[in-house]
Amino acid sequence: MKNRFILCQADRHFLGDLPLSMWINLLARAISSHLEDWAVVVEPMVSATLYRPDQEPSSLVHFHRMDALVAEVAARLPASRNVRATQFLTLRPADDATLVEFVGGDPQFFHGVSPLLPYSDRFAASPATMISWLRPKEGRIMPAILLPPEPSGHAGAISFYHIADGWSAPDPPERDACRMRVNTEAIPIAHAESNWMNVDRRVRMSFERWARTVTKRRVGVSISGGGAAVMRLVPLFRALEMAGVPIDLLSGASGSTAFSACYATGGLPRVLALAERGLSILITATLTSVITSSVVQRYIDNFLEGCGVCNTEIRVVPMAMTLPPNAAPRPSVVVDGTFGQAARASGGIPMIGPYAVDGTRHFDGSVIAGLPPPNVLRQFGADIVFAMNVLAVPASRFPGENSAMLSKPLGFFYHQSLLGRIADTISAASILVHTIAEGHGRTADVFIDAPPRNWAIFEPPMLFNSRKYATIGLGAGIDPDTVAAECLSRWQALA
């Protein structure tokens, strides 16, 4: 039986003047009901309530030492099926000396500290007093950031986190933070509801997201660039939802940044709403983006009501290629600003107007990575990563080669003119980007790779086909339900 000890704390003034214990009891219920293989002990120093899957909470004997309490919990759990781990949620008392005595005199005891913090503290450094409670090797800070009430606006100035050599992100901001948009007035109502599934869905999903954070069960999805072709992922995301696979982090580049932003702010309905606008986006971008890419920023910000990158429960990690003055190009991710700014930085192919911030240019992230490396998403807090590559290679040497009607006339130009060499160059570039994305994707826990497709190299700019792509999916050989079942199984198997 694996035991994990989490220290929870918060200032009451921004919790709607509600006691922290009410929030923590909801967290305990989310862990035991949502994850189904965890037992949870809340307030072991005070009332020691035990939560188990599919069972009513029960009181434990109050002990003055943690080791005695652990022994009692172990004695009770053999009768519970499928319980393989115990989570101890401890509320930090005013007198730290009492807590030190309870854990056995060693302050470096906890696997994690999970404070509830206001949105204004989302990038605040963890105080040394908080860090001092963590176990030296495995302890980590896992804040729950309480988002503003409305899912729009609240963006800071655009800022970037630069990825180090070897795709390393040693100390990214908000690494293990969980974001929750909770109406404090709904907390007492949820707390009084005995059946977890009857709790208001918005409250329930927020606390389940916190539950996955403190139990190291967060799911990240990394998506390749691909322009309009990214909409081919809609059937797969729908299958993930139907199977019950949660998503906590999304990482994208180029077109997948806009896809991720829409999904994080409004789910598949908002993704499909963007797909419906494909033709207008294409016309707008074609007419003005060669001069300035600000049109992309304005379009996305208008569509998403200026929502900030930090103001969504699903964290989006947009990847860009950064060109600083007098230095080598390097990958980076957008960590603050609006989603319009993020899409502009991550999706600006070199042919459109450049996006410069403080003298540094930023453009299409798929050029440098193809698909954001799963390792980066893990370093931003994902415990399991599913990668999806929509960048298919051409199914033939030139478009129409495998068509009975077009192969001969187009083949003549391919073999006898400069167009053939242009087609080879385009195919080579397509294969290069696909191979880069494929290499990163194979480091994910589950990797979905697009099969070769006819006309694949022309799909990214064909925004007028976005709605069609959202219907037909990735193509032959990719069954969304099978993929979703595998993802669910891998997530449930996390220790």
C-alpha positions as CSV (number, residue, x, y, z in Angstrom):
1,M,0.0,0.0,0.0
2,K,1.4,3.3,-1.1
3,N,1.0,6.3,1.2
4,R,1.2,9.9,0.1
5,F,1.1,12.9,2.5
6,I,-0.1,16.3,1.3
7,L,-0.1,19.5,3.3
8,C,-2.9,21.8,2.4
9,Q,-3.2,25.5,3.4
10,A,-4.9,28.7,2.4
11,D,-5.9,32.2,3.6
12,R,-9.6,32.2,4.4
13,H,-10.2,35.8,3.2
14,F,-10.3,34.8,-0.5
15,L,-12.1,31.5,0.0
16,G,-15.5,33.2,0.4
17,D,-14.9,33.2,4.1
18,L,-15.4,29.4,4.0
19,P,-13.3,27.1,6.2
20,L,-10.5,25.4,4.3
21,S,-11.8,22.0,5.7
22,M,-14.9,22.4,3.5
23,W,-12.7,22.7,0.4
24,I,-10.5,19.8,1.4
25,N,-13.4,17.5,2.1
26,L,-14.6,18.1,-1.5
27,L,-11.1,17.4,-2.7
28,A,-11.1,14.1,-0.8
29,R,-14.4,13.1,-2.3
30,A,-13.1,14.0,-5.7
31,I,-10.1,11.8,-5.2
32,S,-12.0,8.7,-4.0
33,S,-14.9,9.0,-6.4
34,H,-13.2,10.2,-9.5
35,L,-10.0,8.1,-9.4
36,E,-11.7,5.1,-7.7
37,D,-8.4,3.4,-6.5
38,W,-7.5,5.9,-3.7
39,A,-8.5,6.1,-0.1
40,V,-8.2,9.5,1.5
41,V,-7.7,10.6,5.1
42,V,-8.7,14.2,5.8
43,E,-7.5,16.2,8.8
44,P,-5.6,13.3,10.5
45,M,-4.7,15.7,13.4
46,V,-8.3,16.6,14.2
47,S,-11.1,14.3,13.1
48,A,-9.3,11.7,10.8
49,T,-12.1,11.0,8.4
50,L,-11.5,8.1,6.0
51,Y,-13.0,8.3,2.4
52,R,-13.1,5.1,0.3
53,P,-14.5,4.5,-3.2
54,D,-18.2,3.6,-3.2
55,Q,-18.4,3.8,0.6
56,E,-19.6,6.2,3.2
57,P,-17.0,8.3,5.0
58,S,-15.9,6.8,8.4
59,S,-14.2,8.3,11.4
60,L,-10.9,7.0,12.7
61,V,-9.5,6.9,16.1
62,H,-7.7,10.2,16.8
63,F,-4.0,9.7,17.3
64,H,-1.3,12.1,18.2
65,R,1.2,10.5,15.8
66,M,1.0,9.9,12.1
67,D,2.6,6.4,12.2
68,A,-0.2,5.1,14.5
69,L,-2.8,6.5,12.2
70,V,-1.2,4.9,9.1
71,A,-1.3,1.6,10.9
72,E,-5.0,1.9,11.6
73,V,-5.8,2.9,8.0
74,A,-3.8,-0.1,6.7
75,A,-5.7,-2.4,9.0
76,R,-9.1,-1.1,7.6
77,L,-8.2,-1.1,3.9
78,P,-7.8,-4.8,3.1
79,A,-11.6,-5.1,3.1
80,S,-11.7,-2.4,0.3
81,R,-11.3,-3.7,-3.2
82,N,-9.1,-1.9,-5.8
83,V,-7.7,0.5,-3.2
84,R,-3.9,0.6,-3.9
85,A,-2.9,3.9,-2.3
86,T,-3.8,6.3,0.5
87,Q,-3.7,10.1,0.4
88,F,-3.4,11.9,3.7
89,L,-4.6,15.5,3.5
90,T,-3.3,17.5,6.4
91,L,-4.5,21.1,7.1
92,R,-1.7,23.2,8.4
93,P,-2.5,24.4,12.0
94,A,-1.6,27.8,13.4
95,D,1.0,26.1,15.7
96,D,3.6,24.4,13.4
97,A,5.2,22.7,16.5
98,T,2.0,20.6,16.8
99,L,2.4,19.4,13.2
100,V,6.1,18.6,13.7
101,E,5.2,16.5,16.7
102,F,2.4,14.8,14.8
103,V,4.6,13.7,11.8
104,G,7.3,12.5,14.2
105,G,9.6,15.4,14.6
106,D,10.7,15.7,11.0
107,P,9.4,18.7,9.1
108,Q,10.6,17.4,5.8
109,F,7.8,14.8,5.6
110,F,5.3,15.6,2.9
111,H,5.2,14.5,-0.7
112,G,3.5,17.7,-1.7
113,V,2.2,21.0,-0.4
114,S,-1.0,22.2,-2.1
115,P,-1.9,25.7,-1.1
116,L,-5.0,27.5,-2.5
117,L,-3.8,30.7,-4.1
118,P,-5.6,33.7,-5.7
119,Y,-5.1,34.3,-9.4
120,S,-2.8,37.3,-8.7
121,D,-0.3,34.9,-7.1
122,R,-0.1,32.5,-10.1
123,F,3.5,33.2,-10.7
124,A,4.5,33.9,-7.1
125,A,7.6,32.0,-5.9
126,S,7.0,29.4,-3.3
127,P,8.1,30.7,0.1
128,A,10.9,28.9,1.9
129,T,8.7,28.0,4.8
130,M,6.5,26.0,2.4
131,I,9.4,24.3,0.7
132,S,10.8,23.3,4.1
133,W,8.0,20.8,4.7
134,L,8.7,18.8,1.5
135,R,10.6,15.5,1.3
136,P,14.0,16.3,-0.2
137,K,13.8,14.1,-3.3
138,E,10.2,13.7,-4.2
139,G,8.3,16.6,-2.7
140,R,6.8,19.3,-4.8
141,I,4.6,22.4,-4.6
142,M,1.2,21.8,-6.2
143,P,-0.8,25.0,-5.8
144,A,-4.5,25.3,-6.7
145,I,-4.9,28.6,-8.5
146,L,-8.4,30.1,-8.1
147,L,-9.3,31.7,-11.5
148,P,-11.4,34.8,-12.0
149,P,-15.1,34.2,-12.2
150,E,-15.4,34.9,-16.0
151,P,-13.5,32.9,-18.7
152,S,-12.4,35.9,-20.7
153,G,-9.8,38.6,-20.4
154,H,-7.4,38.6,-17.4
155,A,-4.3,38.5,-19.6
156,G,-0.9,39.9,-18.5
157,A,1.7,41.2,-20.9
158,I,2.9,38.6,-23.3
159,S,5.9,36.7,-21.9
160,F,7.9,33.6,-23.0
161,Y,9.7,30.8,-21.3
162,H,12.8,29.8,-23.2
163,I,13.4,26.0,-23.6
164,A,17.0,25.0,-22.8
165,D,19.2,22.7,-24.8
166,G,17.9,19.1,-24.9
167,W,14.3,20.3,-24.7
168,S,14.7,20.9,-21.0
169,A,12.4,23.1,-18.9
170,P,14.0,22.8,-15.5
171,D,11.9,25.4,-13.7
172,P,8.9,26.6,-15.8
173,P,6.5,28.9,-14.1
174,E,3.4,27.3,-12.7
175,R,4.9,23.9,-13.2
176,D,2.6,21.9,-10.9
177,A,-0.2,24.4,-10.5
178,C,-3.8,23.3,-10.9
179,R,-6.3,25.9,-12.1
180,M,-9.8,26.0,-10.7
181,R,-12.7,28.2,-11.6
182,V,-15.0,27.7,-8.6
183,N,-17.9,29.8,-7.5
184,T,-17.5,30.0,-3.8
185,E,-21.2,30.3,-3.3
186,A,-21.5,26.8,-4.7
187,I,-19.1,25.2,-2.2
188,P,-21.6,24.8,0.7
189,I,-24.2,23.3,-1.6
190,A,-21.7,20.9,-3.0
191,H,-20.4,20.0,0.4
192,A,-24.0,19.2,1.6
193,E,-24.6,16.9,-1.4
194,S,-24.0,13.3,-0.4
195,N,-23.8,11.8,-3.9
196,W,-20.7,13.1,-5.7
197,M,-22.2,12.6,-9.1
198,N,-25.0,15.0,-8.1
199,V,-22.6,17.8,-7.3
200,D,-22.8,20.7,-9.8
201,R,-20.8,19.6,-12.8
202,R,-18.6,22.7,-12.9
203,V,-17.6,22.3,-9.3
204,R,-17.1,18.6,-9.6
205,M,-14.8,18.9,-12.7
206,S,-12.7,21.6,-11.0
207,F,-12.2,19.5,-7.9
208,E,-11.5,16.4,-10.0
209,R,-8.8,18.4,-11.7
210,W,-7.3,19.3,-8.4
211,A,-7.5,15.6,-7.4
212,R,-5.5,14.6,-10.4
213,T,-2.9,17.2,-9.5
214,V,-2.2,16.0,-6.0
215,T,-2.3,12.3,-7.0
216,K,0.1,12.8,-10.0
217,R,-2.6,11.7,-12.5
218,R,-2.7,14.8,-14.8
219,V,-3.1,14.2,-18.5
220,G,-1.3,16.2,-21.2
221,V,-2.0,16.2,-24.9
222,S,0.7,17.4,-27.4
223,I,-0.6,18.3,-30.9
224,S,1.5,18.9,-34.0
225,G,1.1,21.9,-36.2
226,G,-0.9,21.5,-39.4
227,G,-3.1,24.5,-40.1
228,A,-6.6,23.4,-41.2
229,A,-5.6,19.7,-40.9
230,V,-5.6,20.1,-37.1
231,M,-9.4,20.0,-37.3
232,R,-9.0,16.3,-38.2
233,L,-8.5,15.7,-34.5
234,V,-12.2,16.6,-33.6
235,P,-13.4,12.9,-33.8
236,L,-10.6,11.8,-31.7
237,F,-11.2,14.4,-29.0
238,R,-14.9,13.5,-29.1
239,A,-14.0,9.9,-28.5
240,L,-11.7,10.9,-25.6
241,E,-14.6,12.8,-24.0
242,M,-17.0,9.9,-24.4
243,A,-14.5,7.4,-22.9
244,G,-14.0,9.7,-19.9
245,V,-10.3,10.6,-20.6
246,P,-9.6,13.9,-18.8
247,I,-7.3,16.6,-20.3
248,D,-5.4,18.9,-18.1
249,L,-2.7,20.4,-20.4
250,L,-2.6,21.0,-24.1
251,S,0.5,21.9,-26.0
252,G,0.4,23.0,-29.6
253,A,2.2,24.8,-32.3
254,S,0.9,26.9,-35.2
255,G,-2.7,25.8,-36.0
256,S,-2.9,23.6,-33.0
257,T,-2.4,26.6,-30.7
258,A,-5.7,28.0,-32.0
259,F,-7.3,24.6,-31.7
260,S,-6.1,24.2,-28.1
261,A,-7.2,27.7,-27.2
262,C,-10.7,27.1,-28.4
263,Y,-10.9,23.7,-26.7
264,A,-9.6,25.2,-23.4
265,T,-12.1,28.0,-23.5
266,G,-15.2,26.3,-24.8
267,G,-14.6,22.6,-25.7
268,L,-15.4,21.1,-29.0
269,P,-18.4,23.4,-29.7
270,R,-16.0,26.4,-29.8
271,V,-13.5,24.4,-31.9
272,L,-16.3,23.7,-34.4
273,A,-17.4,27.3,-34.3
274,L,-13.8,28.3,-35.4
275,A,-13.9,25.6,-38.1
276,E,-17.1,27.2,-39.5
277,R,-15.2,30.4,-39.9
278,G,-12.5,28.8,-42.0
279,L,-13.2,30.7,-45.2
280,S,-13.4,34.1,-43.5
281,I,-10.2,33.4,-41.7
282,L,-8.4,32.5,-45.0
283,I,-9.7,35.6,-46.7
284,T,-8.7,37.9,-43.8
285,A,-5.3,36.3,-43.4
286,T,-4.5,36.3,-47.1
287,L,-5.4,40.0,-47.6
288,T,-3.5,41.4,-44.7
289,S,-1.2,39.0,-42.9
290,V,1.7,39.3,-45.4
291,I,1.9,42.9,-44.3
292,T,1.3,42.3,-40.6
293,S,0.4,39.3,-38.5
294,S,-1.5,41.4,-36.1
295,V,-4.7,40.4,-37.9
296,V,-4.3,36.9,-36.5
297,Q,-4.0,38.3,-33.0
298,R,-7.1,40.5,-33.4
299,Y,-9.2,37.8,-35.0
300,I,-8.5,35.2,-32.2
301,D,-8.8,37.7,-29.4
302,N,-12.1,38.9,-30.8
303,F,-13.3,35.3,-31.1
304,L,-12.2,34.3,-27.6
305,E,-13.0,37.6,-25.9
306,G,-9.5,38.5,-25.1
307,C,-9.0,35.4,-22.8
308,G,-5.6,35.2,-21.2
309,V,-3.4,32.2,-21.6
310,C,-3.5,31.8,-17.8
311,N,-7.2,32.1,-17.5
312,T,-8.3,28.6,-18.4
313,E,-8.6,25.5,-16.3
314,I,-7.0,23.4,-19.1
315,R,-3.5,24.9,-19.3
316,V,-2.4,25.6,-22.9
317,V,1.4,25.6,-23.6
318,P,1.9,27.2,-27.1
319,M,5.2,26.6,-28.6
320,A,7.0,29.1,-30.8
321,M,10.4,29.5,-32.5
322,T,12.2,32.5,-31.1
323,L,15.0,34.5,-32.9
324,P,16.7,36.8,-30.4
325,P,19.2,39.4,-31.7
326,N,22.7,38.2,-32.2
327,A,21.9,34.7,-30.9
328,A,20.9,31.3,-32.2
329,P,17.2,30.5,-32.8
330,R,15.6,28.6,-29.9
331,P,12.3,27.1,-28.9
332,S,10.1,28.9,-26.4
333,V,6.6,28.7,-25.0
334,V,4.1,31.5,-24.3
335,V,3.3,31.7,-20.6
336,D,1.2,34.9,-20.4
337,G,-0.6,37.2,-22.7
338,T,-3.8,36.7,-24.7
339,F,-4.5,33.6,-26.8
340,G,-4.4,35.9,-29.8
341,Q,-0.9,36.9,-29.0
342,A,0.0,33.2,-28.4
343,A,-1.5,32.2,-31.8
344,R,0.4,35.0,-33.5
345,A,3.7,34.0,-32.0
346,S,3.2,30.3,-32.4
347,G,1.5,30.2,-35.8
348,G,3.3,32.9,-37.9
349,I,4.8,31.0,-40.8
350,P,7.9,32.9,-42.1
351,M,6.0,34.2,-45.2
352,I,3.6,36.4,-43.2
353,G,4.4,39.5,-41.3
354,P,6.8,38.9,-38.4
355,Y,5.9,39.2,-34.8
356,A,8.5,41.0,-32.7
357,V,8.4,41.6,-29.0
358,D,11.2,43.7,-27.5
359,G,13.3,43.2,-30.6
360,T,13.0,39.4,-30.6
361,R,11.0,37.7,-33.4
362,H,8.7,34.8,-32.9
363,F,7.2,32.5,-35.5
364,D,5.8,29.1,-36.3
365,G,6.6,26.6,-33.6
366,S,6.0,23.6,-35.9
367,V,9.1,24.6,-37.9
368,I,11.4,23.9,-34.9
369,A,9.6,20.9,-33.4
370,G,6.8,19.6,-35.7
371,L,5.1,18.5,-32.5
372,P,5.8,20.0,-29.1
373,P,8.0,17.4,-27.3
374,P,6.1,15.4,-24.7
375,N,9.0,15.9,-22.4
376,V,8.3,19.6,-22.3
377,L,4.7,19.0,-21.4
378,R,5.8,16.6,-18.6
379,Q,8.1,19.3,-17.2
380,F,5.1,21.7,-17.2
381,G,3.2,19.3,-15.0
382,A,1.7,16.4,-17.1
383,D,2.1,12.9,-15.6
384,I,1.1,11.2,-18.8
385,V,1.2,12.5,-22.3
386,F,-0.7,11.6,-25.5
387,A,0.8,12.9,-28.7
388,M,-1.1,13.5,-32.0
389,N,0.6,14.2,-35.3
390,V,-1.6,15.5,-38.1
391,L,1.3,16.2,-40.4
392,A,0.8,13.4,-42.9
393,V,3.3,12.7,-45.7
394,P,2.1,12.7,-49.3
395,A,0.6,9.4,-50.4
396,S,2.3,9.8,-53.8
397,R,5.1,11.7,-55.5
398,F,2.8,14.3,-56.9
399,P,-0.8,15.1,-56.3
400,G,-3.0,12.9,-58.6
401,E,-0.4,10.3,-59.4
402,N,-2.7,7.5,-58.0
403,S,-5.7,8.9,-60.0
404,A,-6.6,7.1,-63.2
405,M,-7.7,10.3,-64.7
406,L,-4.9,12.7,-63.6
407,S,-1.8,10.5,-63.4
408,K,-0.8,10.8,-67.1
409,P,-1.3,14.5,-67.7
410,L,0.1,15.6,-64.3
411,G,2.8,13.0,-64.7
412,F,4.0,14.6,-67.9
413,F,4.7,17.9,-66.0
414,Y,6.3,16.0,-63.1
415,H,8.8,14.2,-65.4
416,Q,9.4,16.8,-68.0
417,S,9.3,20.2,-66.3
418,L,10.6,22.2,-63.3
419,L,7.3,21.4,-61.6
420,G,8.6,18.0,-60.8
421,R,11.6,19.3,-58.9
422,I,9.3,21.7,-57.0
423,A,7.0,18.7,-56.1
424,D,10.0,16.8,-54.9
425,T,11.2,19.7,-52.8
426,I,7.7,20.1,-51.2
427,S,7.5,16.4,-50.5
428,A,11.0,16.4,-49.0
429,A,10.0,19.3,-46.7
430,S,6.8,17.5,-45.8
431,I,8.6,14.3,-44.9
432,L,11.2,16.2,-42.9
433,V,8.6,18.0,-40.7
434,H,6.6,14.8,-40.3
435,T,9.7,12.8,-39.3
436,I,10.7,15.4,-36.7
437,A,7.1,15.3,-35.3
438,E,7.1,11.5,-35.4
439,G,10.4,11.4,-33.5
440,H,9.0,13.5,-30.7
441,G,5.7,11.7,-30.7
442,R,7.2,8.3,-30.0
443,T,8.4,9.6,-26.6
444,A,4.8,10.0,-25.6
445,D,2.8,7.4,-23.6
446,V,0.4,7.0,-26.5
447,F,1.2,8.3,-30.0
448,I,-1.3,8.8,-32.8
449,D,0.5,9.3,-36.2
450,A,-1.4,10.4,-39.3
451,P,-1.2,7.9,-42.2
452,P,-0.1,9.1,-45.6
453,R,-2.8,11.1,-47.4
454,N,-3.4,12.4,-50.9
455,W,-3.0,16.1,-51.2
456,A,-1.6,16.2,-47.6
457,I,0.9,18.9,-48.4
458,F,-1.9,21.3,-49.5
459,E,-4.2,20.8,-46.4
460,P,-2.7,23.3,-43.9
461,P,-3.8,26.5,-45.8
462,M,-7.1,25.0,-47.0
463,L,-9.0,26.6,-44.1
464,F,-12.2,26.6,-46.1
465,N,-12.2,22.8,-45.7
466,S,-11.9,23.0,-41.9
467,R,-15.4,21.8,-41.2
468,K,-14.9,18.8,-43.6
469,Y,-11.7,17.8,-41.9
470,A,-13.5,17.9,-38.5
471,T,-15.9,15.3,-39.8
472,I,-13.6,12.8,-41.6
473,G,-10.8,12.6,-39.0
474,L,-7.2,11.5,-39.5
475,G,-8.0,8.9,-42.1
476,A,-7.9,5.1,-42.7
477,G,-6.5,3.0,-39.9
478,I,-7.1,5.5,-37.1
479,D,-10.2,4.4,-35.1
480,P,-11.0,7.1,-32.5
481,D,-12.8,4.7,-30.1
482,T,-9.8,2.3,-30.1
483,V,-7.4,5.1,-29.4
484,A,-9.5,6.6,-26.7
485,A,-9.8,3.1,-25.0
486,E,-6.0,2.8,-25.0
487,C,-5.5,6.3,-23.6
488,L,-8.1,5.6,-20.8
489,S,-6.4,2.3,-20.0
490,R,-2.9,3.9,-19.8
491,W,-4.2,6.7,-17.6
492,Q,-6.0,4.4,-15.2
493,A,-2.9,2.3,-14.9
494,L,-0.9,5.2,-13.5
495,A,0.5,4.4,-10.1
